[in-house]
Amino acid sequence: MLDIKQNFISKDQIRKQAPSIFTAKGAPETSEKYSHIPTDKIIDDMEALGWGVVDAKEVRSRKNVGFQKHLVVFRNNDIQITAEDGDNVFPQILLTNSH
């Protein structure tokens, strides 16, 4: 049985890979009905539950820089599923957001 733990990336690394994750408010053109949910707050909440960030990305954008769509991949190294054939699987949560 293979036990592969994956290291989580730091907030500094996340900021380098996808700075839009740390945007504090929505894009100027969003409607009054828009409710801003900061992705970095979700990261903090997920970490409190044992889910760390293993990858972060954002789309390239020319006009919505800082507000573009981004992806955060979470993993909990304590949750492991072992199949009948002995393969181990570590479930991941993929979060997409944009501001």
All heavy atoms as an XYZ file, in Angstrom:
789
protein
N       0.839     -1.172      0.000
C       0.000      0.000      0.000
C       0.888      1.241      0.000
O       1.744      1.401      0.846
C      -0.907     -0.010      1.234
C      -1.926      1.096      1.198
S      -3.007      1.186      2.650
C      -3.593     -0.468      2.820
N       0.699      2.113     -0.958
C       1.482      3.323     -1.111
C       0.807      4.467     -0.371
O      -0.379      4.692     -0.516
C       1.598      3.656     -2.599
C       2.508      4.795     -2.993
C       3.941      4.489     -2.561
C       2.458      4.971     -4.492
N       1.543      5.160      0.453
C       1.001      6.262      1.225
C       1.710      7.543      0.791
O       2.845      7.787      1.179
C       1.210      6.002      2.722
C       0.573      7.057      3.599
O      -0.376      7.704      3.143
O       1.043      7.231      4.737
N       1.069      8.329     -0.052
C       1.685      9.526     -0.599
C       0.996     10.759     -0.023
O      -0.146     11.048     -0.354
C       1.603      9.555     -2.135
C       2.286      8.342     -2.723
C       2.222     10.821     -2.670
C       2.122      8.203     -4.214
N       1.707     11.460      0.841
C       1.211     12.721      1.383
C       1.704     13.833      0.472
O       2.826     13.810     -0.015
C       1.734     12.957      2.805
C       1.390     11.857      3.776
C      -0.014     11.988      4.264
C      -0.279     10.918      5.317
N      -1.589     10.953      5.840
N       0.850     14.817      0.232
C       1.233     15.925     -0.628
C       1.386     17.181      0.223
O       0.561     17.457      1.091
C       0.186     16.143     -1.721
C       0.638     17.143     -2.750
C      -0.213     17.114     -3.991
O      -1.122     16.311     -4.123
N       0.069     17.995     -4.911
N       2.450     17.916     -0.023
C       2.678     19.154      0.712
C       1.729     20.236      0.221
O       1.466     20.345     -0.969
C       4.125     19.621      0.551
C       5.103     18.696      1.209
O       4.792     18.049      2.202
N       6.297     18.616      0.660
N       1.256     21.031      1.149
C       0.380     22.152      0.814
C       1.254     23.356      0.453
O       2.374     23.491      0.933
C      -0.529     22.483      1.988
C      -1.410     21.338      2.413
C      -1.638     21.081      3.742
C      -2.009     20.510      1.471
C      -2.454     20.034      4.146
C      -2.827     19.460      1.857
C      -3.049     19.225      3.194
N       0.711     24.217     -0.394
C       1.466     25.406     -0.774
C       1.072     26.566      0.137
O      -0.048     26.645      0.631
C       1.291     25.750     -2.272
C      -0.161     26.009     -2.645
C       1.865     24.647     -3.137
C      -0.349     26.437     -4.094
N       2.009     27.457      0.345
C       1.806     28.590      1.250
C       0.990     29.689      0.569
O       0.849     29.709     -0.657
C       3.159     29.164      1.674
O       3.793     29.787      0.561
N       0.513     30.625      1.381
C      -0.230     31.756      0.814
C       0.664     32.606     -0.084
O       0.190     33.148     -1.076
C      -0.854     32.592      1.923
C      -2.091     31.947      2.495
C      -3.025     32.995      3.010
C      -4.336     32.320      3.404
N      -5.230     33.248      4.065
N       1.943     32.701      0.236
C       2.870     33.441     -0.633
C       2.968     32.777     -2.000
O       2.950     33.454     -3.026
C       4.260     33.531      0.001
C       4.306     34.495      1.174
O       3.441     35.392      1.249
O       5.205     34.341      2.023
N       3.039     31.452     -2.014
C       3.092     30.708     -3.282
C       1.769     30.864     -4.042
O       1.763     31.042     -5.258
C       3.365     29.230     -3.006
C       3.391     28.377     -4.247
C       4.762     28.294     -4.871
O       5.751     28.467     -4.191
N       4.806     28.053     -6.152
N       0.663     30.795     -3.329
C      -0.651     30.975     -3.964
C      -0.722     32.359     -4.603
O      -1.178     32.510     -5.737
C      -1.795     30.787     -2.939
C      -1.821     29.356     -2.416
C      -3.136     31.157     -3.558
C      -2.718     29.156     -1.194
N      -0.268     33.380     -3.879
C      -0.297     34.760     -4.387
C       0.545     34.899     -5.661
O       0.181     35.629     -6.586
C       0.192     35.717     -3.314
C      -0.048     37.182     -3.627
C       0.430     38.108     -2.527
N      -0.133     37.821     -1.233
C      -1.304     38.264     -0.778
N      -2.048     39.028     -1.558
N      -1.728     37.969      0.431
N       1.665     34.186     -5.749
C       2.505     34.231     -6.952
C       1.814     33.549     -8.132
O       1.909     33.998     -9.259
C       3.845     33.546     -6.691
C       4.773     34.343     -5.817
C       6.050     33.576     -5.555
C       6.910     34.311     -4.529
N       8.072     33.525     -4.123
N       1.127     32.439     -7.864
C       0.489     31.660     -8.932
C      -0.833     32.272     -9.395
O      -1.179     32.165    -10.569
C       0.245     30.222     -8.450
C       1.506     29.435     -8.266
C       1.261     28.029     -7.754
O       2.044     27.538     -6.970
N       0.213     27.368     -8.183
N      -1.580     32.870     -8.465
C      -2.913     33.387     -8.806
C      -3.270     34.575     -7.910
O      -4.034     34.447     -6.964
C      -3.949     32.275     -8.669
N      -2.718     35.746     -8.200
C      -2.955     36.905     -7.342
C      -4.428     37.319     -7.228
O      -4.830     37.906     -6.226
C      -2.125     38.016     -7.967
C      -1.546     37.491     -9.216
C      -1.791     36.029     -9.285
N      -5.243     36.989     -8.215
C      -6.659     37.384     -8.168
C      -7.404     36.731     -7.006
O      -8.463     37.206     -6.592
C      -7.364     37.054     -9.488
O      -7.373     35.665     -9.710
N      -6.854     35.676     -6.440
C      -7.478     35.008     -5.294
C      -7.594     35.962     -4.110
O      -8.508     35.864     -3.304
C      -6.671     33.744     -4.918
C      -6.906     32.665     -5.976
C      -7.000     33.252     -3.513
C      -6.049     31.437     -5.817
N      -6.712     36.939     -4.035
C      -6.666     37.840     -2.887
C      -7.351     39.182     -3.136
O      -7.185     40.108     -2.353
C      -5.210     38.033     -2.458
C      -4.582     36.747     -2.004
C      -3.888     35.942     -2.893
C      -4.728     36.313     -0.705
C      -3.325     34.739     -2.484
C      -4.182     35.107     -0.280
C      -3.481     34.330     -1.177
N      -8.137     39.271     -4.204
C      -8.882     40.494     -4.476
C      -9.914     40.720     -3.376
O     -10.654     39.814     -3.003
C      -9.582     40.401     -5.851
O      -8.581     40.210     -6.843
C     -10.378     41.635     -6.159
N      -9.954     41.946     -2.853
C     -10.787     42.250     -1.684
C     -12.214     42.669     -2.017
O     -13.056     42.728     -1.125
C     -10.122     43.341     -0.851
N     -12.500     42.954     -3.287
C     -13.857     43.360     -3.655
C     -14.142     42.934     -5.083
O     -13.234     42.567     -5.823
C     -14.021     44.872     -3.512
C     -13.076     45.663     -4.372
C     -13.224     47.147     -4.150
C     -12.211     47.873     -5.035
N     -12.280     49.290     -4.910
N     -15.405     42.997     -5.455
C     -15.809     42.601     -6.801
C     -15.379     43.608     -7.849
O     -15.022     44.750     -7.528
N     -15.423     43.194     -9.101
C     -15.083     44.076    -10.211
C     -16.045     45.257    -10.245
O     -17.211     45.138     -9.846
C     -15.141     43.297    -11.524
N     -15.584     46.404    -10.723
C     -16.425     47.609    -10.733
C     -17.740     47.451    -11.506
O     -18.736     48.088    -11.164
C     -15.542     48.658    -11.397
C     -14.157     48.157    -11.296
C     -14.242     46.662    -11.217
N     -17.760     46.588    -12.509
C     -18.976     46.452    -13.329
C     -19.995     45.456    -12.767
O     -21.020     45.214    -13.385
C     -18.615     46.075    -14.769
C     -17.944     44.735    -14.932
C     -16.429     44.788    -14.816
O     -15.859     45.845    -14.542
O     -15.817     43.720    -15.006
N     -19.751     44.884    -11.590
C     -20.719     43.943    -11.023
C     -21.953     44.690    -10.517
O     -21.874     45.852    -10.115
C     -20.106     43.126     -9.865
O     -19.572     44.016     -8.898
C     -19.023     42.201    -10.362
N     -23.076     44.008    -10.524
C     -24.341     44.631    -10.129
C     -24.436     44.788     -8.612
O     -23.645     44.233     -7.853
C     -25.517     43.795    -10.634
O     -25.687     42.658     -9.827
N     -25.438     45.520     -8.169
C     -25.693     45.714     -6.734
C     -26.052     44.399     -6.058
O     -25.882     44.249     -4.855
C     -26.834     46.706     -6.537
C     -26.551     48.095     -7.044
C     -27.787     48.982     -6.989
O     -28.827     48.555     -6.451
O     -27.694     50.116     -7.486
N     -26.577     43.459     -6.814
C     -26.984     42.165     -6.268
C     -25.798     41.239     -6.007
O     -25.934     40.242     -5.322
C     -27.964     41.479     -7.216
C     -29.251     42.252     -7.386
C     -30.153     41.573     -8.377
C     -31.408     42.401     -8.595
N     -32.289     41.796     -9.570
N     -24.642     41.590     -6.549
C     -23.439     40.766     -6.397
C     -22.984     40.763     -4.942
O     -22.913     41.806     -4.297
C     -22.327     41.306     -7.293
C     -21.004     40.615     -7.107
C     -20.748     39.377     -7.675
C     -19.997     41.201     -6.343
C     -19.533     38.739     -7.501
C     -18.774     40.582     -6.167
C     -18.551     39.353     -6.750
O     -17.342     38.725     -6.566
N     -22.687     39.586     -4.447
C     -22.149     39.443     -3.094
C     -20.736     38.875     -3.203
O     -20.554     37.762     -3.682
C     -23.046     38.502     -2.285
O     -22.515     38.300     -1.003
N     -19.768     39.645     -2.759
C     -18.366     39.232     -2.874
C     -18.037     38.188     -1.815
O     -18.271     38.402     -0.628
C     -17.446     40.433     -2.717
C     -15.998     40.093     -2.797
N     -15.382     39.762     -3.983
C     -15.042     39.987     -1.849
C     -14.110     39.489     -3.750
N     -13.877     39.615     -2.459
N     -17.524     37.053     -2.254
C     -17.048     36.006     -1.344
C     -15.548     35.878     -1.593
O     -15.129     35.352     -2.625
C     -17.764     34.661     -1.593
C     -19.266     34.821     -1.386
C     -17.185     33.581     -0.688
C     -20.077     33.619     -1.780
N     -14.730     36.364     -0.668
C     -13.283     36.328     -0.884
C     -12.733     34.897     -0.869
O     -12.960     34.150      0.081
C     -12.705     37.136      0.270
C     -13.844     37.625      1.085
C     -15.099     37.009      0.567
N     -12.029     34.542     -1.913
C     -11.475     33.193     -2.016
C     -10.466     32.920     -0.904
O     -10.397     31.806     -0.390
C     -10.840     32.984     -3.398
O     -11.818     33.281     -4.401
C     -10.369     31.555     -3.581
N      -9.697     33.931     -0.508
C      -8.714     33.699      0.552
C      -9.388     33.380      1.892
O      -8.844     32.627      2.696
C      -7.720     34.849      0.679
C      -8.339     36.174      1.054
O      -9.396     36.518      0.499
O      -7.748     36.885      1.897
N     -10.600     33.875      2.103
C     -11.364     33.513      3.315
C     -11.785     32.046      3.241
O     -11.742     31.323      4.237
C     -12.584     34.431      3.450
C     -13.581     34.037      4.498
C     -13.038     34.235      5.897
C     -14.149     34.019      6.908
N     -13.823     33.094      7.959
N     -12.180     31.598      2.065
C     -12.548     30.192      1.884
C     -11.323     29.303      2.136
O     -11.441     28.251      2.769
C     -13.132     29.948      0.474
C     -14.449     30.710      0.324
C     -13.335     28.462      0.213
C     -15.002     30.739     -1.076
N     -10.160     29.739      1.666
C      -8.925     28.979      1.909
C      -8.690     28.834      3.408
O      -8.382     27.746      3.901
C      -7.725     29.645      1.210
C      -7.861     29.502     -0.312
C      -6.405     29.045      1.697
C      -6.849     30.298     -1.108
N      -8.847     29.923      4.157
C      -8.667     29.873      5.614
C      -9.648     28.903      6.258
O      -9.273     28.104      7.128
C      -8.845     31.261      6.228
C      -7.746     32.239      5.825
O      -6.664     31.786      5.401
O      -7.987     33.456      5.942
N     -10.908     28.960      5.839
C     -11.939     28.073      6.396
C     -11.648     26.607      6.069
O     -11.810     25.730      6.919
C     -13.326     28.461      5.881
C     -13.803     29.803      6.409
O     -13.198     30.331      7.377
O     -14.785     30.346      5.851
N     -11.218     26.342      4.844
C     -10.902     24.970      4.446
C      -9.685     24.439      5.217
O      -9.673     23.280      5.625
C     -10.654     24.895      2.934
C     -11.885     25.152      2.087
S     -13.155     23.897      2.270
C     -12.402     22.545      1.382
N      -8.692     25.286      5.422
C      -7.514     24.867      6.186
C      -7.894     24.507      7.615
O      -7.344     23.567      8.191
C      -6.440     25.952      6.156
C      -5.701     26.008      4.836
C      -4.635     27.093      4.772
O      -4.573     27.955      5.677
O      -3.871     27.080      3.804
N      -8.831     25.239      8.192
C      -9.299     24.929      9.549
C      -9.959     23.555      9.607
O      -9.987     22.913     10.657
C     -10.269     26.006     10.027
N     -10.465     23.085      8.466
C     -11.105     21.772      8.380
C     -10.145     20.677      7.922
O     -10.547     19.536      7.717
C     -12.304     21.844      7.425
C     -13.438     22.771      7.860
C     -14.454     22.938      6.729
C     -14.113     22.240      9.116
N      -8.871     21.039      7.742
C      -7.865     20.040      7.361
C      -7.577     19.951      5.875
O      -6.819     19.085      5.439
N      -8.176     20.828      5.075
C      -7.983     20.812      3.627
C      -7.004     21.920      3.245
O      -7.292     23.097      3.402
C      -9.306     21.024      2.900
C     -10.255     19.888      3.062
C     -11.100     19.669      4.107
C     -10.429     18.800      2.179
N     -11.798     18.513      3.921
C     -11.414     17.949      2.732
C      -9.864     18.448      0.955
C     -11.831     16.782      2.107
C     -10.283     17.288      0.332
C     -11.253     16.468      0.914
N      -5.824     21.535      2.736
C      -4.825     22.507      2.312
C      -4.826     22.679      0.809
O      -5.346     21.851      0.057
N      -4.236     23.758      0.356
C      -4.157     24.052     -1.074
C      -2.948     23.331     -1.669
O      -1.831     23.454     -1.169
C      -4.040     25.578     -1.309
C      -3.870     25.883     -2.788
C      -5.251     26.302     -0.742
N      -3.188     22.569     -2.732
C      -2.103     21.884     -3.437
C      -1.827     22.505     -4.806
O      -0.778     22.256     -5.395
C      -2.371     20.362     -3.576
C      -2.350     19.703     -2.214
C      -3.661     20.080     -4.305
N      -2.752     23.339     -5.298
C      -2.539     24.027     -6.572
C      -3.478     25.217     -6.662
O      -4.570     25.204     -6.082
C      -2.786     23.078     -7.753
C      -2.212     23.599     -9.066
O      -1.412     24.567     -9.050
O      -2.546     23.032    -10.118
N      -3.042     26.238     -7.392
C      -3.853     27.428     -7.629
C      -3.485     27.984     -8.994
O      -2.308     28.022     -9.356
C      -3.610     28.463     -6.537
N      -4.509     28.392     -9.736
C      -4.300     28.929    -11.084
C      -5.321     30.020    -11.347
O      -6.369     30.072    -10.710
C      -4.498     27.833    -12.137
C      -3.543     26.690    -12.016
C      -3.878     25.601    -13.005
C      -2.896     24.464    -12.767
N      -3.166     23.297    -13.499
N      -5.016     30.874    -12.320
C      -5.987     31.854    -12.786
C      -5.873     31.973    -14.297
O      -4.825     31.682    -14.866
C      -5.778     33.206    -12.107
C      -4.516     33.921    -12.488
C      -4.324     35.244    -11.755
O      -5.019     35.507    -10.759
O      -3.458     36.014    -12.189
N      -6.964     32.393    -14.928
C      -6.936     32.577    -16.378
C      -6.234     33.891    -16.694
O      -6.220     34.820    -15.877
C      -8.352     32.557    -16.999
C      -9.028     31.227    -16.765
C      -9.200     33.690    -16.491
N      -5.655     33.948    -17.856
C      -5.045     35.204    -18.296
C      -6.152     36.135    -18.743
O      -7.106     35.721    -19.385
C      -4.083     34.955    -19.435
C      -2.845     34.262    -18.988
C      -1.862     34.205    -20.108
N      -0.598     33.655    -19.621
C       0.329     33.171    -20.394
N       0.167     33.143    -21.691
N       1.430     32.700    -19.872
N      -5.993     37.394    -18.425
C      -7.007     38.371    -18.796
C      -6.339     39.701    -19.101
O      -5.412     40.105    -18.403
C      -8.008     38.543    -17.652
O      -8.958     39.522    -17.967
N      -6.838     40.371    -20.117
C      -6.297     41.694    -20.450
C      -7.113     42.807    -19.828
O      -6.590     43.833    -19.455
C      -6.280     41.883    -21.962
C      -5.261     41.023    -22.635
C      -5.193     41.339    -24.091
N      -4.356     40.347    -24.747
C      -4.145     40.316    -26.027
N      -4.708     41.214    -26.808
N      -3.385     39.396    -26.544
N      -8.425     42.583    -19.699
C      -9.251     43.683    -19.200
C      -9.773     43.483    -17.785
O     -10.172     44.441    -17.155
C     -10.396     43.968    -20.156
C     -11.288     42.809    -20.473
C     -12.353     43.222    -21.467
C     -13.269     42.052    -21.750
N     -14.424     42.452    -22.513
N      -9.771     42.286    -17.253
C     -10.270     42.063    -15.890
C      -9.155     41.646    -14.936
O      -9.364     40.825    -14.050
C     -11.366     40.994    -15.889
C     -12.651     41.503    -16.483
O     -12.954     42.683    -16.389
N     -13.392     40.625    -17.113
N      -7.981     42.201    -15.111
C      -6.839     41.824    -14.279
C      -7.173     42.075    -12.807
O      -7.624     43.152    -12.435
C      -5.574     42.605    -14.693
C      -4.423     42.304    -13.758
C      -5.213     42.280    -16.129
N      -6.971     41.041    -12.009
C      -7.284     41.123    -10.585
C      -8.658     40.572    -10.241
O      -8.946     40.301     -9.088
N      -9.510     40.421    -11.246
C     -10.876     39.943    -11.017
C     -11.184     38.673    -11.810
O     -12.312     38.205    -11.834
C     -11.894     41.025    -11.398
C     -11.683     42.325    -10.673
C     -11.092     43.405    -11.309
C     -12.067     42.452     -9.356
C     -10.900     44.602    -10.639
C     -11.879     43.646     -8.675
C     -11.286     44.713     -9.320
N     -10.186     38.110    -12.475
C     -10.434     36.990    -13.376
C     -10.746     35.686    -12.637
O     -10.508     35.554    -11.445
C      -9.273     36.804    -14.361
C      -7.961     36.403    -13.739
C      -7.027     37.570    -13.543
O      -7.417     38.615    -13.063
N      -5.778     37.386    -13.880
N     -11.268     34.759    -13.404
C     -11.611     33.441    -12.868
C     -10.357     32.739    -12.376
O      -9.299     32.834    -12.992
C     -12.283     32.612    -13.960
C     -12.838     31.297    -13.477
C     -13.511     30.564    -14.617
C     -14.886     30.134    -14.169
N     -15.600     29.421    -15.216
N     -10.495     32.060    -11.246
C      -9.366     31.330    -10.693
C      -9.821     29.983    -10.141
O     -11.000     29.764     -9.906
C      -8.638     32.142     -9.613
C      -9.539     32.781     -8.614
N     -10.062     34.048     -8.787
C     -10.028     32.347     -7.431
C     -10.819     34.358     -7.754
N     -10.821     33.335     -6.919
N      -8.850     29.099     -9.960
C      -9.093     27.732     -9.499
C      -8.182     27.451     -8.320
O      -6.997     27.765     -8.348
C      -8.783     26.741    -10.628
C      -8.709     25.262    -10.244
C     -10.108     24.705    -10.031
C      -7.981     24.464    -11.305
N      -8.757     26.846     -7.279
C      -7.982     26.417     -6.118
C      -8.271     24.932     -5.910
O      -9.430     24.518     -5.907
C      -8.371     27.211     -4.850
C      -7.525     26.771     -3.657
C      -8.237     28.700     -5.077
N      -7.211     24.129     -5.759
C      -7.348     22.695     -5.544
C      -6.973     22.385     -4.092
O      -5.862     22.697     -3.659
C      -6.448     21.887     -6.508
C      -6.634     20.391     -6.283
C      -6.738     22.266     -7.957
N      -7.926     21.791     -3.367
C      -7.731     21.433     -1.965
C      -7.567     19.927     -1.832
O      -8.162     19.156     -2.583
C      -8.950     21.837     -1.125
C      -9.194     23.306     -1.054
C     -10.076     23.915     -1.933
C      -8.567     24.086     -0.100
C     -10.329     25.271     -1.865
C      -8.806     25.442     -0.024
C      -9.686     26.039     -0.902
N      -6.803     19.537     -0.813
C      -6.642     18.119     -0.506
C      -6.467     17.964      1.001
O      -5.870     18.815      1.656
C      -5.412     17.586     -1.221
C      -5.126     16.131     -0.917
C      -4.028     15.652     -1.826
N      -3.439     14.428     -1.329
C      -2.572     13.712     -1.980
N      -2.166     14.091     -3.163
N      -2.088     12.616     -1.467
N      -7.008     16.884      1.511
C      -6.853     16.550      2.925
C      -6.062     15.249      2.984
O      -6.569     14.194      2.604
C      -8.220     16.394      3.598
C      -8.128     16.163      5.075
O      -7.175     15.577      5.567
N      -9.138     16.623      5.796
N      -4.827     15.334      3.455
C      -3.959     14.150      3.476
C      -4.441     13.068      4.427
O      -3.967     11.938      4.373
C      -2.521     14.547      3.821
C      -1.809     15.196      2.652
O      -2.074     14.881      1.496
N      -0.924     16.126      2.952
N      -5.377     13.398      5.316
C      -5.903     12.406      6.256
C      -7.035     11.568      5.655
O      -7.449     10.585      6.243
C      -6.402     13.087      7.534
C      -5.273     13.752      8.296
O      -4.132     13.252      8.219
O      -5.528     14.772      8.966
N      -7.534     11.984      4.502
C      -8.618     11.244      3.853
C      -8.028     10.480      2.676
O      -7.539     11.062      1.716
C      -9.746     12.184      3.386
C     -10.339     12.920      4.581
C     -10.817     11.392      2.641
C     -11.375     13.951      4.217
N      -8.085      9.185      2.786
C      -7.495      8.313      1.770
C      -8.453      7.156      1.519
O      -8.984      6.566      2.455
C      -6.157      7.800      2.291
C      -5.454      6.846      1.390
C      -4.118      6.416      1.990
O      -3.441      7.189      2.635
N      -3.771      5.171      1.770
N      -8.665      6.849      0.258
C      -9.525      5.732     -0.118
C      -8.642      4.671     -0.759
O      -7.889      4.963     -1.692
C     -10.622      6.182     -1.106
C     -11.492      7.265     -0.465
C     -11.456      4.990     -1.555
C     -12.408      7.967     -1.428
N      -8.724      3.461     -0.247
C      -7.949      2.359     -0.804
C      -8.891      1.431     -1.561
O      -9.851      0.910     -0.991
C      -7.221      1.576      0.308
O      -6.394      2.489      1.033
C      -6.366      0.469     -0.278
N      -8.599      1.245     -2.831
C      -9.428      0.388     -3.678
C      -9.102     -1.076     -3.403
O      -8.109     -1.406     -2.754
C      -9.180      0.721     -5.140
N      -9.947     -1.954     -3.910
C      -9.735     -3.387     -3.728
C      -8.412     -3.857     -4.313
O      -7.811     -4.809     -3.826
C     -10.898     -4.166     -4.351
C     -12.197     -3.995     -3.586
C     -13.341     -4.766     -4.222
O     -13.085     -5.658     -5.062
O     -14.492     -4.480     -3.867
N      -7.935     -3.188     -5.373
C      -6.667     -3.580     -5.989
C      -5.456     -2.987     -5.264
O      -4.321     -3.190     -5.664
C      -6.636     -3.202     -7.469
C      -6.734     -1.704     -7.698
O      -6.782     -0.930     -6.720
O      -6.747     -1.300     -8.873
N      -5.693     -2.236     -4.192
C      -4.607     -1.679     -3.393
C      -4.196     -0.272     -3.768
O      -3.334      0.309     -3.122
N      -4.787      0.280     -4.824
C      -4.478      1.660     -5.200
C      -5.073      2.633     -4.189
O      -6.194      2.445     -3.728
C      -5.033      1.992     -6.585
C      -4.187      1.420     -7.707
O      -3.038      1.030     -7.445
O      -4.688      1.374     -8.846
N      -4.325      3.673     -3.877
C      -4.796      4.711     -2.971
C      -5.239      5.927     -3.759
O      -4.599      6.311     -4.734
C      -3.696      5.135     -1.997
C      -3.348      4.027     -1.035
O      -4.181      3.208     -0.707
N      -2.109      3.998     -0.596
N      -6.317      6.528     -3.300
C      -6.845      7.729     -3.918
C      -7.028      8.774     -2.825
O      -7.548      8.469     -1.755
C      -8.204      7.465     -4.607
C      -8.769      8.739     -5.178
C      -8.059      6.409     -5.683
N      -6.574      9.987     -3.097
C      -6.778     11.096     -2.190
C      -7.776     12.048     -2.839
O      -7.446     12.717     -3.816
C      -5.461     11.827     -1.916
C      -4.490     11.016     -1.110
C      -3.589     10.172     -1.730
C      -4.476     11.100      0.263
C      -2.687      9.421     -0.996
C      -3.579     10.361      1.015
C      -2.679      9.521      0.388
N      -9.001     12.125     -2.330
C      -9.997     13.018     -2.925
C      -9.538     14.470     -2.877
O      -8.818     14.876     -1.952
C     -11.231     12.813     -2.045
C     -11.015     11.524     -1.343
C      -9.539     11.384     -1.198
N      -9.951     15.229     -3.864
C      -9.636     16.650     -3.924
C     -10.915     17.444     -4.129
O     -11.891     16.938     -4.680
C      -8.670     16.948     -5.075
C      -7.313     16.304     -4.903
C      -6.361     16.650     -6.022
O      -6.767     16.981     -7.132
N      -5.073     16.567     -5.740
N     -10.881     18.683     -3.693
C     -11.986     19.618     -3.917
C     -11.452     20.705     -4.830
O     -10.418     21.311     -4.553
C     -12.494     20.223     -2.600
C     -13.086     19.136     -1.714
C     -13.514     21.321     -2.880
C     -13.490     19.607     -0.320
N     -12.166     20.960     -5.932
C     -11.795     22.001     -6.869
C     -12.773     23.162     -6.715
O     -13.983     22.976     -6.878
C     -11.835     21.480     -8.309
C     -10.893     20.305     -8.536
C     -11.521     19.295     -9.450
C      -9.597     20.802     -9.074
N     -12.252     24.334     -6.410
C     -13.072     25.536     -6.226
C     -12.745     26.511     -7.342
O     -11.579     26.848     -7.561
C     -12.759     26.174     -4.868
C     -13.335     27.573     -4.653
C     -14.838     27.504     -4.457
C     -12.665     28.250     -3.473
N     -13.770     26.961     -8.055
C     -13.578     28.028     -9.025
C     -14.348     29.245     -8.537
O     -15.416     29.123     -7.931
C     -14.071     27.643    -10.434
O     -15.448     27.314    -10.388
C     -13.278     26.494    -10.986
N     -13.787     30.402     -8.780
C     -14.415     31.643     -8.352
C     -13.906     32.749     -9.265
O     -12.907     32.598     -9.949
C     -14.056     31.936     -6.890
C     -14.972     32.952     -6.237
O     -15.937     33.412     -6.830
N     -14.664     33.303     -4.996
N     -14.604     33.846     -9.299
C     -14.144     35.048     -9.994
C     -14.762     36.239     -9.282
O     -15.773     36.113     -8.605
C     -14.538     35.023    -11.475
O     -15.925     34.973    -11.607
N     -14.128     37.370     -9.408
C     -14.610     38.550     -8.697
C     -15.087     39.585     -9.702
O     -15.103     40.714     -9.521
C     -13.519     39.116     -7.809
C     -12.979     38.130     -6.825
N     -13.753     37.446     -5.925
C     -11.719     37.689     -6.614
C     -13.001     36.653     -5.184
N     -11.757     36.768     -5.595
